[in-house]
Amino acid sequence: MREAAEGGEHMAQLAGKVALVTGGSRGIGAAIAARLARDGADVAFTYLNAADKAGSVVAGIEATGRRALAIRADSGDFAAVAGAVDRTVGALGRLDILVNNAGVFPYGLVDQVTRDELERTLAVHVAGVFAATQAALRHMRQGGRVINIGSCFAERVPYEGIALYAMSKSALVGLTKGLARDLGERGITANVVHPGSTDTDMNPAQGPGADQERMFIALGHYGHPADIAATVSHLAGPGGRYITGAAIAVDGGFAA
Protein backbone atom coordinates (compact mmCIF):
# COMPACT_ATOMS: atom_id res chain seq x y z
CA MET A 1 0.00 0.00 0.00
CA ARG A 2 2.83 2.38 0.85
CA GLU A 3 4.47 1.78 -2.53
CA ALA A 4 1.19 2.47 -4.32
CA ALA A 5 0.71 5.71 -2.39
CA GLU A 6 4.25 6.82 -3.13
CA GLY A 7 3.79 5.95 -6.78
CA GLY A 8 0.62 8.04 -6.97
CA GLU A 9 2.34 11.00 -5.33
CA HIS A 10 5.30 10.60 -7.68
CA MET A 11 3.03 10.44 -10.71
CA ALA A 12 1.19 13.61 -9.67
CA GLN A 13 4.37 15.66 -9.46
CA LEU A 14 4.15 16.93 -13.05
CA ALA A 15 0.48 16.24 -13.77
CA GLY A 16 -0.95 18.75 -16.21
CA LYS A 17 2.49 19.92 -17.35
CA VAL A 18 3.94 19.83 -20.85
CA ALA A 19 7.66 19.37 -21.50
CA LEU A 20 9.85 19.70 -24.58
CA VAL A 21 13.18 17.85 -24.61
CA THR A 22 15.62 18.54 -27.42
CA GLY A 23 17.58 15.53 -28.60
CA GLY A 24 15.21 13.13 -26.91
CA SER A 25 15.41 10.01 -29.07
CA ARG A 26 18.31 8.30 -27.31
CA GLY A 27 20.69 8.32 -24.37
CA ILE A 28 20.23 10.95 -21.70
CA GLY A 29 17.51 12.76 -23.66
CA ALA A 30 15.39 9.63 -23.99
CA ALA A 31 15.78 8.92 -20.27
CA ILE A 32 14.69 12.46 -19.43
CA ALA A 33 11.65 12.23 -21.71
CA ALA A 34 10.64 8.91 -20.14
CA ARG A 35 11.11 10.17 -16.59
CA LEU A 36 9.09 13.35 -17.13
CA ALA A 37 6.27 11.26 -18.60
CA ARG A 38 6.46 8.86 -15.69
CA ASP A 39 6.10 11.88 -13.41
CA GLY A 40 2.89 12.88 -15.18
CA ALA A 41 3.92 15.30 -17.94
CA ASP A 42 2.99 15.14 -21.59
CA VAL A 43 6.27 15.18 -23.50
CA ALA A 44 7.39 16.41 -26.89
CA PHE A 45 10.96 15.82 -28.00
CA THR A 46 13.12 16.53 -31.00
CA TYR A 47 15.34 14.19 -32.95
CA LEU A 48 17.38 14.49 -36.12
CA ASN A 49 18.17 11.09 -37.63
CA ALA A 50 17.09 8.25 -35.32
CA ALA A 51 13.45 7.93 -36.41
CA ASP A 52 13.22 4.31 -35.21
CA LYS A 53 14.49 5.24 -31.76
CA ALA A 54 12.16 8.22 -31.68
CA GLY A 55 9.25 5.86 -32.33
CA SER A 56 10.32 3.71 -29.39
CA VAL A 57 10.44 6.73 -27.09
CA VAL A 58 6.95 7.76 -28.20
CA ALA A 59 5.65 4.26 -27.49
CA GLY A 60 7.23 4.29 -24.05
CA ILE A 61 5.70 7.64 -23.15
CA GLU A 62 2.27 6.63 -24.40
CA ALA A 63 2.50 3.43 -22.35
CA THR A 64 2.47 5.61 -19.23
CA GLY A 65 -0.82 7.15 -20.36
CA ARG A 66 0.77 10.46 -21.32
CA ARG A 67 0.72 12.19 -24.70
CA ALA A 68 3.90 12.14 -26.79
CA LEU A 69 5.08 14.09 -29.81
CA ALA A 70 8.27 13.40 -31.79
CA ILE A 71 9.48 16.36 -33.88
CA ARG A 72 12.24 16.06 -36.46
CA ALA A 73 14.33 19.20 -36.02
CA ASP A 74 17.97 20.22 -36.25
CA SER A 75 18.92 21.76 -32.91
CA GLY A 76 21.52 23.93 -34.62
CA ASP A 77 18.89 25.60 -36.80
CA PHE A 78 17.16 28.63 -35.25
CA ALA A 79 13.98 28.26 -37.30
CA ALA A 80 13.78 24.53 -36.61
CA VAL A 81 14.04 24.82 -32.83
CA ALA A 82 11.56 27.70 -32.74
CA GLY A 83 9.25 25.63 -34.91
CA ALA A 84 9.56 22.70 -32.51
CA VAL A 85 8.42 24.94 -29.66
CA ASP A 86 5.42 26.14 -31.67
CA ARG A 87 4.51 22.59 -32.70
CA THR A 88 4.65 21.48 -29.08
CA VAL A 89 2.29 24.22 -27.96
CA GLY A 90 0.00 23.65 -30.93
CA ALA A 91 -0.29 19.91 -30.32
CA LEU A 92 -0.14 19.72 -26.52
CA GLY A 93 -1.68 23.07 -25.61
CA ARG A 94 1.06 24.69 -23.54
CA LEU A 95 4.71 24.54 -22.52
CA ASP A 96 5.94 24.42 -18.93
CA ILE A 97 9.32 22.71 -19.08
CA LEU A 98 12.09 23.12 -21.65
CA VAL A 99 15.07 20.76 -21.45
CA ASN A 100 17.87 21.79 -23.80
CA ASN A 101 19.65 18.47 -24.13
CA ALA A 102 20.65 18.06 -27.80
CA GLY A 103 24.38 17.81 -28.30
CA VAL A 104 27.32 16.86 -30.44
CA PHE A 105 30.77 15.72 -29.33
CA PRO A 106 33.61 17.22 -31.37
CA TYR A 107 37.05 15.84 -30.58
CA GLY A 108 40.42 17.19 -31.67
CA LEU A 109 43.29 19.40 -30.62
CA VAL A 110 42.61 23.12 -31.00
CA ASP A 111 44.81 23.47 -34.08
CA GLN A 112 42.90 20.61 -35.73
CA VAL A 113 39.40 22.02 -35.26
CA THR A 114 37.82 23.22 -38.48
CA ARG A 115 35.62 26.25 -38.83
CA ASP A 116 32.67 24.00 -39.71
CA GLU A 117 33.17 22.03 -36.49
CA LEU A 118 33.42 25.24 -34.49
CA GLU A 119 30.27 26.72 -36.00
CA ARG A 120 28.27 23.50 -35.74
CA THR A 121 29.18 22.94 -32.10
CA LEU A 122 28.33 26.48 -31.07
CA ALA A 123 25.12 26.37 -33.11
CA VAL A 124 23.85 23.27 -31.28
CA HIS A 125 25.21 23.91 -27.78
CA VAL A 126 24.83 27.68 -27.51
CA ALA A 127 22.91 29.48 -30.25
CA GLY A 128 20.31 26.72 -30.60
CA VAL A 129 19.76 26.65 -26.85
CA PHE A 130 19.32 30.42 -26.84
CA ALA A 131 16.86 30.23 -29.75
CA ALA A 132 14.82 27.41 -28.21
CA THR A 133 14.66 29.22 -24.89
CA GLN A 134 13.69 32.50 -26.48
CA ALA A 135 10.87 30.80 -28.36
CA ALA A 136 9.72 28.88 -25.28
CA LEU A 137 9.50 32.02 -23.16
CA ARG A 138 6.72 33.35 -25.36
CA HIS A 139 4.56 30.55 -23.97
CA MET A 140 5.84 29.87 -20.45
CA ARG A 141 3.89 31.04 -17.46
CA GLN A 142 4.89 31.49 -13.83
CA GLY A 143 6.36 28.24 -12.55
CA GLY A 144 8.04 27.47 -15.88
CA ARG A 145 11.37 25.66 -15.97
CA VAL A 146 14.36 25.97 -18.30
CA ILE A 147 16.86 23.16 -17.74
CA ASN A 148 20.06 23.07 -19.78
CA ILE A 149 22.19 19.95 -20.04
CA GLY A 150 25.84 20.87 -19.80
CA SER A 151 28.84 18.63 -19.11
CA CYS A 152 31.34 17.80 -16.40
CA PHE A 153 33.94 19.15 -18.82
CA ALA A 154 32.60 22.65 -18.16
CA GLU A 155 34.19 22.36 -14.72
CA ARG A 156 37.26 20.23 -15.37
CA VAL A 157 39.19 19.26 -18.52
CA PRO A 158 41.60 16.47 -17.56
CA TYR A 159 42.86 15.49 -20.98
CA GLU A 160 43.44 16.88 -24.44
CA GLY A 161 41.14 17.09 -27.46
CA ILE A 162 37.98 18.54 -25.93
CA ALA A 163 38.66 22.28 -25.72
CA LEU A 164 35.89 23.12 -28.21
CA TYR A 165 33.37 20.88 -26.44
CA ALA A 166 34.31 22.25 -23.02
CA MET A 167 34.09 25.84 -24.26
CA SER A 168 30.62 25.31 -25.69
CA LYS A 169 29.30 23.64 -22.54
CA SER A 170 30.88 26.28 -20.30
CA ALA A 171 28.92 28.91 -22.19
CA LEU A 172 25.72 27.34 -20.86
CA VAL A 173 26.70 28.34 -17.33
CA GLY A 174 26.78 32.04 -18.22
CA LEU A 175 23.58 31.75 -20.23
CA THR A 176 21.80 29.95 -17.40
CA LYS A 177 22.83 32.49 -14.76
CA GLY A 178 21.74 35.32 -17.03
CA LEU A 179 18.40 33.62 -17.64
CA ALA A 180 17.88 33.20 -13.89
CA ARG A 181 18.24 36.95 -13.46
CA ASP A 182 16.09 37.83 -16.45
CA LEU A 183 13.30 35.44 -15.54
CA GLY A 184 13.23 35.61 -11.75
CA GLU A 185 10.49 38.24 -11.59
CA ARG A 186 8.38 36.09 -13.91
CA GLY A 187 8.64 33.11 -11.58
CA ILE A 188 10.52 31.00 -14.13
CA THR A 189 13.65 29.13 -13.05
CA ALA A 190 16.74 28.31 -15.11
CA ASN A 191 19.39 25.77 -14.18
CA VAL A 192 22.14 23.74 -15.82
CA VAL A 193 22.85 20.08 -15.07
CA HIS A 194 26.37 18.80 -15.71
CA PRO A 195 26.42 15.05 -16.43
CA GLY A 196 29.62 13.15 -15.95
CA SER A 197 30.63 9.95 -17.72
CA THR A 198 27.27 8.35 -18.49
CA ASP A 199 26.72 4.95 -20.06
CA THR A 200 25.16 5.74 -23.46
CA ASP A 201 25.70 4.78 -27.09
CA MET A 202 27.96 7.81 -27.49
CA ASN A 203 30.08 6.98 -24.43
CA PRO A 204 29.60 3.33 -23.39
CA ALA A 205 30.86 2.21 -20.00
CA GLN A 206 32.77 -0.57 -21.76
CA GLY A 207 34.08 1.66 -24.56
CA PRO A 208 37.76 2.07 -25.52
CA GLY A 209 38.27 5.20 -23.40
CA ALA A 210 36.13 4.19 -20.44
CA ASP A 211 38.94 2.99 -18.18
CA GLN A 212 40.70 6.32 -18.56
CA GLU A 213 37.53 8.23 -17.68
CA ARG A 214 36.88 6.04 -14.63
CA MET A 215 40.23 7.15 -13.22
CA PHE A 216 38.80 10.64 -12.71
CA ILE A 217 35.48 9.59 -11.13
CA ALA A 218 35.43 9.63 -7.32
CA LEU A 219 32.80 6.87 -7.22
CA GLY A 220 34.82 4.81 -9.69
CA HIS A 221 32.05 3.96 -12.14
CA TYR A 222 29.94 5.43 -14.91
CA GLY A 223 26.51 6.88 -14.23
CA HIS A 224 23.28 5.90 -15.96
CA PRO A 225 20.99 8.16 -18.02
CA ALA A 226 18.37 7.68 -15.29
CA ASP A 227 20.68 9.45 -12.83
CA ILE A 228 20.60 12.60 -14.94
CA ALA A 229 16.87 12.26 -15.55
CA ALA A 230 16.22 12.10 -11.80
CA THR A 231 17.90 15.45 -11.24
CA VAL A 232 16.05 17.02 -14.16
CA SER A 233 12.78 15.70 -12.74
CA HIS A 234 13.55 17.25 -9.36
CA LEU A 235 14.29 20.63 -10.94
CA ALA A 236 11.14 20.40 -13.07
CA GLY A 237 8.91 19.54 -10.13
CA PRO A 238 7.83 21.26 -6.92
CA GLY A 239 11.16 20.46 -5.27
CA GLY A 240 12.94 22.72 -7.76
CA ARG A 241 10.83 25.82 -7.22
CA TYR A 242 13.54 27.65 -5.22
CA ILE A 243 16.53 26.54 -7.29
CA THR A 244 17.61 28.89 -10.07
CA GLY A 245 20.88 29.98 -11.61
CA ALA A 246 22.50 26.79 -10.33
CA ALA A 247 25.02 24.49 -12.00
CA ILE A 248 24.43 21.00 -10.62
CA ALA A 249 26.97 18.24 -11.19
CA VAL A 250 25.70 14.68 -11.60
CA ASP A 251 29.12 13.27 -12.29
CA GLY A 252 30.09 10.78 -9.59
CA GLY A 253 32.65 13.25 -8.24
CA PHE A 254 34.44 13.87 -11.55
CA ALA A 255 34.81 17.58 -10.75
CA ALA A 256 35.49 17.08 -7.02
Phi, psi and omega in degrees: 000319180298317180298320179296318180295317179295323179296320179295319178295317179299315182297325185284349187306319182242020180302134179085357181266157175235132181239149171236126180243120176277143182063051188257014185270348183202169173057223183298319181299317179295322178294321178295314179301315180295319182292318180296322176294317178300329179276000173112358182273149164279141191228126167255150176211155177258157174209165180245308186238334189273070183297323180295318179291324177299320178298322178293321178295317177302313181299320179295319178294314182295333178293338177276355183092004180263161176277146181226148178216120176261129184236120176282117183203139176276118184287355174263005182249116183306310184296324182292317181289323176295321178295325178295321176298312182296321178294323178299311181295320180297321184274324188249356169093344182190179174212121182246330188227124174244123176247109178273094187248335188306140181203165173232163180230086176285144179224132177160150176299154186306319183283000177256349183288130179272163178297322178298317178297317178300310184293321180294316181297314180291329178295316182283313189275338185237295185296319179294322177296316178300314182295317179296319180294316179301317179293320182295326184292344175290343185244339185287143177253181174304138184093359179293159182228132169244121183234115181260139178260111182265230181194150174300337180287351173289337182256332185207131179239095189272353178210170189281166171096358184234025181299315180297314180299313181298318179301314184293322179285328176297326180300332180294333179294311178297317179299315183295317179294321176296319177299318181302319178291316182294327190256354184304316181292340178270358179074024179250130180262157177219127181217160176237135178252128181256098175291150170263206179296116187235134186287098179224176177300325182284334183214069186294146181296342177251019182285173185296332180257008187293321181297322178296317180295321181299335179298334183264357185264122182302321180281347172083005180212161178293154170271177177244152178308327180297333178294319178291317181300324180296320179290320176300316179300318179298314180295326181285337185264189182302328180294342181262009188294337181247021177247119176206148183073016185262148171248113188248120180273128172238074194226013178064018180090017179303319184265009182293000000 
